């Protein structure tokens, strides 16, 4: 609406309307202006597809970011660039799923880390480079499965150690000399990096990464109870089939999801309560089949809605009308075998080859 160029996650040739954050959050438009009546006898998803083409979407998905123009699926970032899927970061770049981190670059699932580079699955680490599955470490390089260690290099499985190289104890002077003479060689030489990986394999490997876990199954679980078949889950209770979940209760079949309760088949969203079949949605209660909605309650089949209540296909109703029509629509969807599952793939606004899925499972 302002006419300026933007960088967006949607392709140039996509049929969708995309706004910069200033225009999307402004009063220049009303999501209910494109609202329409549900046509009984016609597929819900066909009608939703038409709605998507008329809706206005945020250019990159997130909220409450400061001086972080090019982060996606992020909230509450400050001075960040090219982060994805994280929250509450400051001066961080090129991270995926970093949370509460500072001055951290090119990490994956770095929680409360500071001044770290290319670390994976690390928590509360400081000034660490190329570490994996480490917790509470500082000034460590190329370490794995270490906890509360300081100034270690190429080490595996250590606890509360200092000045070790390949699990061998050195004096402080010997350690500093080794790092000064060798760190750059290991950074630049893939053969030397392979030596480190081979060193790791001489030790017993954990069957899974569990910490404070009760009656739960999966991997990379922290503070979970009654959580099954879940991966990268922290502080979850009575959940099942999660991939990347944080602070969840009674949630099932969800991915990239945080701070929510009573949700089913939700992706890339936060701060939801009693929502089902939603994606890229923030701070919504009692929503179903929503995409790119924020700060709303009682939505059904809405897209691009913010600050509304009792809407169906972006059309606002009285409270009684909303529940009456919603019940009738669900009855038809059940008859058409449409209700109870996530959006069909044909409604995805992204081509498979443009998505992260293609990085993991290339066609």
C-alpha positions as semicolon CSV with decimal commas, in nm:
position;residue;x (nm);y (nm);z (nm)
1;X;0,000;0,000;0,000
2;X;0,292;0,234;0,064
3;X;0,452;0,135;-0,267
4;X;0,799;0,054;-0,135
5;X;0,985;-0,262;-0,228
6;X;1,001;-0,546;0,023
7;X;1,173;-0,881;0,067
8;X;0,908;-1,144;0,132
9;X;0,877;-1,521;0,170
10;X;0,613;-1,526;-0,105
11;X;0,727;-1,559;-0,467
12;X;0,689;-1,270;-0,710
13;X;0,452;-1,471;-0,927
14;X;0,229;-1,588;-0,643
15;X;-0,138;-1,479;-0,660
16;X;-0,141;-1,345;-0,304
17;X;-0,151;-0,993;-0,161
18;X;0,148;-0,917;0,062
19;X;0,202;-0,609;0,280
20;X;0,501;-0,469;0,464
21;X;0,471;-0,471;0,842
22;X;0,382;-0,100;0,867
23;X;0,092;-0,134;0,625
24;X;-0,027;-0,470;0,761
25;X;-0,049;-0,339;1,117
26;X;-0,206;-0,008;1,009
27;X;-0,573;0,087;0,983
28;X;-0,551;0,121;0,603
29;X;-0,739;-0,206;0,553
30;X;-0,989;-0,429;0,728
31;X;-0,970;-0,807;0,692
32;X;-1,349;-0,825;0,719
33;X;-1,390;-0,617;0,402
34;X;-1,328;-0,936;0,200
35;X;-1,555;-1,148;0,420
36;X;-1,805;-1,371;0,242
37;X;-2,093;-1,601;0,324
38;X;-2,029;-1,973;0,330
39;X;-2,196;-2,139;0,032
40;X;-2,353;-2,466;0,141
41;X;-2,316;-2,749;-0,105
42;X;-1,970;-2,626;-0,211
43;X;-1,637;-2,751;-0,076
44;X;-1,510;-2,556;0,226
45;X;-1,151;-2,575;0,101
46;X;-1,244;-2,441;-0,242
47;X;-1,407;-2,142;-0,075
48;X;-1,108;-2,098;0,154
49;X;-0,875;-2,105;-0,147
50;X;-1,064;-1,810;-0,298
51;X;-1,044;-1,626;0,036
52;X;-0,668;-1,671;0,051
53;X;-0,627;-1,496;-0,284
54;X;-0,817;-1,191;-0,157
55;X;-0,660;-1,172;0,190
56;X;-0,369;-0,951;0,292
57;X;-0,070;-1,129;0,445
58;X;0,233;-1,010;0,636
59;X;0,545;-1,008;0,414
60;X;0,750;-1,210;0,666
61;X;0,579;-1,379;0,956
62;X;0,642;-1,247;1,307
63;X;0,556;-0,981;1,561
64;X;0,717;-0,744;1,811
65;X;1,052;-0,745;1,627
66;X;1,275;-0,437;1,653
67;X;1,527;-0,342;1,382
68;X;1,498;-0,694;1,244
69;X;1,357;-0,641;0,897
70;X;1,465;-0,974;0,748
71;X;1,374;-1,240;1,006
72;X;1,097;-1,492;0,944
73;X;0,880;-1,695;1,183
74;X;1,041;-1,491;1,463
75;X;0,903;-1,282;1,747
76;X;1,053;-1,036;1,996
77;X;1,391;-1,008;1,816
78;X;1,615;-0,702;1,837
79;X;1,889;-0,616;1,587
80;X;1,867;-0,957;1,418
81;X;1,912;-1,064;1,056
82;X;1,809;-1,377;0,866
83;X;1,692;-1,572;1,170
84;X;1,411;-1,825;1,135
85;X;1,180;-1,987;1,388
86;X;1,315;-1,825;1,706
87;X;1,219;-1,577;1,976
88;X;1,368;-1,317;2,212
89;X;1,707;-1,292;2,038
90;X;1,938;-0,991;2,024
91;X;2,218;-0,920;1,775
92;X;2,186;-1,267;1,622
93;X;2,224;-1,371;1,257
94;X;2,155;-1,678;1,038
95;X;2,010;-1,890;1,320
96;X;1,729;-2,145;1,310
97;X;1,527;-2,196;1,631
98;X;1,744;-1,973;1,851
99;X;1,568;-1,854;2,167
100;X;1,683;-1,600;2,429
101;X;2,027;-1,580;2,265
102;X;2,267;-1,291;2,208
103;X;2,550;-1,231;1,960
104;X;2,507;-1,581;1,820
105;X;2,556;-1,670;1,454
106;X;2,468;-1,968;1,230
107;X;2,329;-2,185;1,509
108;X;2,051;-2,443;1,527
109;X;1,837;-2,474;1,842
110;X;2,059;-2,251;2,056
111;X;1,882;-2,169;2,382
112;X;2,015;-1,886;2,602
113;X;2,351;-1,888;2,423
114;X;2,582;-1,590;2,388
115;X;2,873;-1,519;2,152
116;X;2,849;-1,861;1,989
117;X;2,915;-1,964;1,628
118;X;2,786;-2,269;1,438
119;X;2,659;-2,449;1,747
120;X;2,386;-2,714;1,735
121;X;2,145;-2,815;2,013
122;X;2,335;-2,610;2,272
123;X;2,197;-2,441;2,582
124;X;2,343;-2,171;2,808
125;X;2,680;-2,171;2,631
126;X;2,914;-1,872;2,607
127;X;3,187;-1,803;2,352
128;X;3,168;-2,150;2,198
129;X;3,233;-2,245;1,834
130;X;3,132;-2,561;1,643
131;X;2,985;-2,736;1,947
132;X;2,694;-2,980;1,959
133;X;2,471;-3,105;2,241
134;X;2,658;-2,898;2,501
135;X;2,515;-2,724;2,805
136;X;2,658;-2,455;3,031
137;X;2,998;-2,450;2,855
138;X;3,226;-2,155;2,788
139;X;3,516;-2,099;2,549
140;X;3,489;-2,449;2,402
141;X;3,553;-2,549;2,041
142;X;3,449;-2,862;1,848
143;X;3,302;-3,026;2,159
144;X;3,005;-3,261;2,188
145;X;2,792;-3,386;2,477
146;X;2,982;-3,172;2,729
147;X;2,828;-3,006;3,035
148;X;2,970;-2,721;3,247
149;X;3,310;-2,731;3,077
150;X;3,547;-2,444;3,012
151;X;3,828;-2,410;2,756
152;X;3,804;-2,754;2,599
153;X;3,881;-2,854;2,239
154;X;3,758;-3,158;2,045
155;X;3,621;-3,322;2,358
156;X;3,332;-3,563;2,407
157;X;3,113;-3,633;2,707
158;X;3,304;-3,429;2,966
159;X;3,156;-3,287;3,287
160;X;3,304;-2,990;3,478
161;X;3,644;-3,002;3,306
162;X;3,898;-2,740;3,197
163;X;4,188;-2,723;2,954
164;X;4,132;-3,056;2,780
165;X;4,213;-3,140;2,417
166;X;4,060;-3,457;2,273
167;X;3,971;-3,564;2,629
168;X;4,333;-3,532;2,741
169;X;4,423;-3,301;3,029
170;X;4,669;-3,018;2,959
171;X;4,800;-2,732;3,166
172;X;4,654;-2,388;3,100
173;X;4,966;-2,281;2,912
174;X;4,973;-2,599;2,702
175;X;4,604;-2,559;2,617
176;X;4,637;-2,196;2,508
177;X;4,938;-2,281;2,293
178;X;4,753;-2,569;2,125
179;X;4,447;-2,357;2,045
180;X;4,657;-2,068;1,913
181;X;4,851;-2,298;1,681
182;X;4,573;-2,534;1,573
183;X;4,222;-2,387;1,590
184;X;4,238;-2,220;1,250
185;X;4,368;-2,541;1,093
186;X;4,067;-2,735;1,220
187;X;3,828;-2,462;1,109
188;X;3,961;-2,465;0,753
189;X;4,054;-2,830;0,697
190;X;3,772;-3,084;0,651
191;X;4,014;-3,373;0,703
192;X;4,100;-3,244;1,048
193;X;3,731;-3,201;1,127
194;X;3,685;-3,566;1,031
195;X;3,950;-3,656;1,290
196;X;3,733;-3,494;1,555
197;X;3,425;-3,688;1,446
198;X;3,623;-4,014;1,454
199;X;3,742;-3,927;1,804
200;X;3,382;-3,885;1,919
201;X;3,294;-4,234;1,798
202;X;3,531;-4,411;2,036
203;X;3,293;-4,320;2,321
204;X;2,956;-4,468;2,410
205;X;2,677;-4,267;2,247
206;X;2,349;-4,179;2,423
207;X;2,041;-4,355;2,289
208;X;1,853;-4,024;2,321
209;X;1,887;-3,682;2,478
210;X;1,664;-3,674;2,787
211;X;1,678;-3,433;3,080
212;X;1,414;-3,430;3,353
213;X;1,179;-3,650;3,153
214;X;0,884;-3,850;3,288
215;X;0,685;-4,104;3,088
216;X;0,794;-3,960;2,752
217;X;0,947;-4,088;2,429
218;X;1,138;-3,928;2,143
219;X;1,465;-3,734;2,136
220;X;1,591;-3,399;2,260
221;X;1,338;-3,380;2,542
222;X;1,375;-3,141;2,835
223;X;1,130;-3,103;3,125
224;X;0,862;-3,317;2,960
225;X;0,588;-3,525;3,118
226;X;0,353;-3,767;2,940
227;X;0,491;-3,656;2,602
228;X;0,527;-3,928;2,340
229;X;0,680;-3,955;1,992
230;X;0,817;-3,602;2,019
231;X;1,142;-3,439;1,911
232;X;1,300;-3,111;2,018
233;X;1,041;-3,057;2,289
234;X;1,090;-2,856;2,607
235;X;0,852;-2,795;2,897
236;X;0,567;-3,000;2,750
237;X;0,290;-3,184;2,935
238;X;0,046;-3,442;2,801
239;X;0,150;-3,401;2,436
240;X;0,206;-3,632;2,142
241;X;0,372;-3,614;1,799
242;X;0,560;-3,285;1,836
243;X;0,849;-3,159;1,628
244;X;0,997;-2,843;1,778
245;X;0,766;-2,763;2,067
246;X;0,813;-2,530;2,364
247;X;0,586;-2,467;2,665
248;X;0,293;-2,680;2,543
249;X;0,011;-2,857;2,725
250;X;-0,235;-3,104;2,577
251;X;-0,113;-3,050;2,221
252;X;-0,102;-3,315;1,948
253;X;0,043;-3,335;1,598
254;X;0,211;-2,993;1,606
255;X;0,535;-2,849;1,468
256;X;0,733;-2,528;1,525
257;X;0,492;-2,437;1,801
258;X;0,523;-2,265;2,141
259;X;0,329;-2,130;2,439
260;X;-0,001;-2,303;2,372
261;X;-0,263;-2,534;2,519
262;X;-0,535;-2,765;2,385
263;X;-0,422;-2,753;2,023
264;X;-0,425;-3,008;1,741
265;X;-0,253;-3,007;1,402
266;X;-0,096;-2,662;1,424
267;X;0,225;-2,542;1,261
268;X;0,453;-2,238;1,282
269;X;0,246;-2,059;1,546
270;X;0,265;-1,933;1,906
271;X;0,038;-1,823;2,191
272;X;-0,272;-2,023;2,096
273;X;-0,546;-2,170;2,313
274;X;-0,790;-2,438;2,198
275;X;-0,702;-2,407;1,827
276;X;-0,700;-2,669;1,554
277;X;-0,575;-2,684;1,193
278;X;-0,395;-2,346;1,201
279;X;-0,068;-2,216;1,058
280;X;0,135;-1,896;1,097
281;X;-0,100;-1,767;1,364
282;X;-0,023;-1,574;1,684
283;X;-0,226;-1,502;1,998
284;X;-0,558;-1,659;1,896
285;X;-0,812;-1,838;2,112
286;X;-1,071;-2,084;1,983
287;X;-0,965;-2,081;1,618
288;X;-0,996;-2,343;1,346
289;X;-0,861;-2,341;0,990
290;X;-0,678;-2,010;1,024
291;X;-0,376;-1,884;0,832
292;X;-0,185;-1,563;0,910
293;X;-0,421;-1,444;1,186
294;X;-0,325;-1,256;1,503
295;X;-0,473;-1,124;1,828
296;X;-0,824;-1,266;1,778
297;X;-1,083;-1,503;1,924
298;X;-1,340;-1,742;1,780
299;X;-1,226;-1,761;1,418
300;X;-1,325;-2,028;1,167
301;X;-1,178;-2,045;0,819
302;X;-1,011;-1,702;0,835
303;X;-0,703;-1,559;0,667
304;X;-0,513;-1,240;0,746
305;X;-0,746;-1,143;1,032
306;X;-0,618;-0,933;1,323
307;X;-0,801;-0,804;1,631
308;X;-1,142;-0,962;1,554
309;X;-1,400;-1,194;1,712
310;X;-1,663;-1,432;1,579
311;X;-1,555;-1,444;1,215
312;X;-1,618;-1,711;0,950
313;X;-1,442;-1,673;0,615
314;X;-1,341;-1,324;0,739
315;X;-1,705;-1,219;0,781
316;X;-1,802;-1,102;1,128
317;X;-2,115;-1,231;1,302
318;X;-2,287;-1,189;1,634
319;X;-2,190;-1,447;1,894
320;X;-2,506;-1,655;1,849
321;X;-2,491;-1,642;1,468
322;X;-2,127;-1,745;1,475
323;X;-2,183;-2,064;1,672
324;X;-2,497;-2,156;1,476
325;X;-2,330;-2,118;1,137
326;X;-2,009;-2,282;1,252
327;X;-2,203;-2,592;1,362
328;X;-2,379;-2,618;1,026
329;X;-2,054;-2,571;0,830
330;X;-1,878;-2,842;1,031
331;X;-2,168;-3,079;0,964
332;X;-2,128;-3,026;0,589
333;X;-1,749;-3,058;0,610
334;X;-1,791;-3,393;0,783
335;X;-2,028;-3,506;0,508
336;X;-1,766;-3,398;0,250
337;X;-1,485;-3,570;0,448
338;X;-1,313;-3,234;0,494
339;X;-1,334;-3,173;0,868
340;X;-1,078;-3,301;1,113
341;X;-0,761;-3,277;0,906
342;X;-0,509;-3,003;0,832
343;X;-0,531;-2,791;0,516
344;X;-0,477;-3,004;0,203
345;X;-0,141;-2,958;0,029
346;X;-0,307;-2,790;-0,269
347;X;-0,372;-2,487;-0,047
348;X;-0,008;-2,436;0,043
349;X;0,106;-2,087;-0,067
350;X;0,455;-2,227;-0,132
351;X;0,595;-2,457;-0,394
352;X;0,762;-2,763;-0,244
353;X;1,094;-2,675;-0,405
354;X;1,082;-2,326;-0,249
355;X;1,025;-2,463;0,102
356;X;1,262;-2,593;0,369
357;X;1,110;-2,939;0,315
358;X;1,309;-2,963;-0,007
359;X;1,633;-2,910;0,189
360;X;1,563;-3,223;0,394
361;X;1,381;-3,433;0,135
362;X;1,482;-3,306;-0,211
363;X;1,258;-3,412;-0,496
